[in-house]
């Protein structure tokens, strides 16, 4: 399904403020899968308090979009969020979802996964850091690695190279253990037959 038209370019760097408010709470554990409805509501309440402490508002639309991301427990594309919003409110328009995502990004409540053009909640709601993100390119499962020393070393080497980064996230693509297992369980296309098995038995073998 193609992305809806007039989607804003999220590739620009957002001015993230790392001086977080007093509220604290952990959002979805990417390794444990989607949270329960009760956990989602608790996380949304924490996010609401966090926004108030920053002098901002988690409006009903922003809350719903964040709730949808929480419910998936995985990286989700904007058009998929739009489809879910339209299931709840048929009149939902693309700019509504994009503006909500823009706010959630600027408030450090979610990550934008550049490599697959998708969005996911921060593992730790009020201490969202620029760590190392590992994303499954098959199912969208996301894991955050917080290795400050490794990141510092890498950033120093990037600076030494003379490059200026367009973003602060470090993203790695791959396959999660579950997708690896499913892939390994699929029957191999190269069995014992090969070309000879497909040959007409009436035809003589060629050297």
Secondary structure as UniProt FT lines:
FT   TURN            5..6
FT   TURN            10..11
FT   TURN            30..32
FT   HELIX           37..53
FT   TURN            54..55
FT   HELIX           60..72
FT   HELIX           78..88
FT   TURN            90..91
FT   HELIX           94..106
FT   TURN            107..108
FT   STRAND          110..113
FT   TURN            114..117
FT   STRAND          118..121
FT   HELIX           125..127
FT   STRAND          132..136
FT   TURN            137..139
FT   STRAND          142..145
FT   HELIX           148..161
FT   STRAND          170..174
FT   HELIX           177..185
FT   HELIX           194..198
FT   TURN            201..202
//
